[in-house]
Amino acid sequence: MNFNVDHSIVSTVVSELHKVCIARSVIPILSGIKIVASKNGLKLTGGNSEIFIEKTIPLELNGEKVVEVIEEGSVVVQSKFINEILKKLSGNVHVQADLNNAIRIQSDEVVMKIPGFCAEEYPKLPEVHAQQSVELPLGTIKEAIQQTIFAVSKNDVKPVLTGVRMEFEKGKLICIATDSNRMSRCELPIPSELNKAFVVPAASMLEVINLKEADATILSILQEGNLLVMETEHTKLVSVLIEGNYPVTQGLIPTGYMSSITLHRKALQNGVDRACVFSRELKHNNVLLKLCDRTTISISSSSTEMGMIEERQKVVHMVGLDSFEITLDGKYLVEALRGIKEEFVEIQFNGAMKPIVIKPAQSNTYVQLISPRRTH
Amino acid sequence: MNFNVDHSIVSTVVSELHKVCIARSVIPILSGIKIVASKNGLKLTGGNSEIFIEKTIPLELNGEKVVEVIEEGSVVVQSKFINEILKKLSGNVHVQADLNNAIRIQSDEVVMKIPGFCAEEYPKLPEVHAQQSVELPLGTIKEAIQQTIFAVSKNDVKPVLTGVRMEFEKGKLICIATDSNRMSRCELPIPSELNKAFVVPAASMLEVINLKEADATILSILQEGNLLVMETEHTKLVSVLIEGNYPVTQGLIPTGYMSSITLHRKALQNGVDRACVFSRELKHNNVLLKLCDRTTISISSSSTEMGMIEERQKVVHMVGLDSFEITLDGKYLVEALRGIKEEFVEIQFNGAMKPIVIKPAQSNTYVQLISPRRTH
């Protein structure tokens, strides 16, 4: 193997792969990055037990020559090491590997010789032959993931809750995440008649968010068995799926309400964030939302050690009964509000013991539920 | 106590003080910030066992009114808490404390009530009455500290080596730091005939570097017994000094050399930094500098696990014998080079078993020594 590659491009790709590579493994080759040089350019692969990422560096990018392959071949190199050394180089990088997998890297006056592994011993990615793929702009799917992923369960008691559920129904994709105390649900129209549902590990979904490619890039999604393949022009992600029975979420979202108030989203988020400072001692972040009158809401919290905070905010619009008093986990509420981009947010109340509904005002495609805290 | 203060100013001051406050203390008041409101403005104090910092917020700053004192008084408030809550406020902050030290903070529509402590119970800073103070521009003293502090010892075996030694001799100030394997020495001309020497804890020196005031601000330095007071217009630092016998460093710096080479400082620093990647396994960072001929130097390192790296750099200027081959801790060398601002650096060699001298070319006021590594 023998090739030249542009430094900034290869070091970006390697640092992206390095993040998913296993840091330390009994089998050293598993913490490596596989490099394949062919007449079409370079292909680099790295991964862990949940996800593998394959990145392509073509011969030309935006009309500029970035790779020159002098001799085809392949090798595996320790990810931590190649990542670190590439960061400290600049200019053109010349990589050579001999039949013993000894690698020689040269950049200007700097020469390195490092041991490599035989690429044949690197695990082969399973092939997925599913017929039906869904194609979506990367920006759209990123947004749907960002609007739900924070609500996944952070502990492994119910593994299926640690992932984001993707439900394909004719003409739409629904993303759902829940940790039993809160739920986030986002619905997108898609040009597909696919009908299936699966749960993707949160870590794999994060890798989709981390993709550096333009929002307009098309991401194709393909599922078969317990594997999910997501692919753009230069990147292929192969993730396992989480097996298990996902709780039924249909019907959880109430169709009516006792009262509904509309508030400034950003102001509410800041107010609840402040209140959280005062409610940390029990690790509960209990924050009380209480309607003072039809035009004012009070956000408050208190703790014996730290004292109390109270602030009032204007209600923009109100429908229904005057009673509205609920104690919530303030951190959940802040995260829910952060997922919303719109200026105004609607909060629907169905009694102090029922979950509240949080959604952008005048929209039903993005809905969140948060269960109240019992305070006694 | 009752005052109004500009949010951005008070939150900057509190966050600076918070960094030196003890995080958790058996005596809660010791992890607090003392606030004194008087007709001249506010005075805030925080600290730990090594250093106390007192910050003044005057009634006016740059012609703008920033404090309005309605009623004089004082109180102590938990530092962690006040720091966190101030970050989440904006605009004008109104602070009131009653006779029971209960504090009420209001900013716009946000009201907080928090418990405080009696300011009388906060430790009183010792007074220093030394007659002779030295006055220096803050920027100058910051630079001298930055050029030496990295060389202090990182372990407590010899406590006196964990500090920066300041030696005042007639007309000059010498800052020295050493951990026995390397030494950094910086000399400044000063308009003072003071003659004394003391060792300041590195943590206190860092607080001088962290001061946000302009480089031209005058810092006055005053020492008495085991205390050092450093003061600018709005900040007063009171630090303990480290007692003990500082090693004699005079005479350590060789007056001649076998050979001397001048190199590009930044290129050398990058080269040694790269070489360090390959020499990490023994925690030794062994890097070999070797003269190839009178115009070229080779920087190399190797490890059985990682392989080897070698690069060549041009020698800008060379005096003396052709023999130059020494193994050093590359990390020490990188830190030494980072302290130098000049474009070219001179390295003086006195044999493979003697320390090398590193200094800006054509200057003798900033000199560093690094002992070689024994490789066998």
Interface residues (C-beta under 8 A of the other chain):
Chain A: F81 E84 I85 K88 L89 I103 D108 E109 V110 V111 M112 K113 I114 P115 N270 G271 D273 R274 V277 F278 M306 G307 M308 I309 E310 E311 R312 Q313
Chain B: Q78 F81 E84 I85 K88 L89 I103 D108 E109 V110 V111 M112 K113 I114 P115 N270 G271 D273 R274 V277 F278 M306 G307 M308 I309 E310 E311 R312 Q313
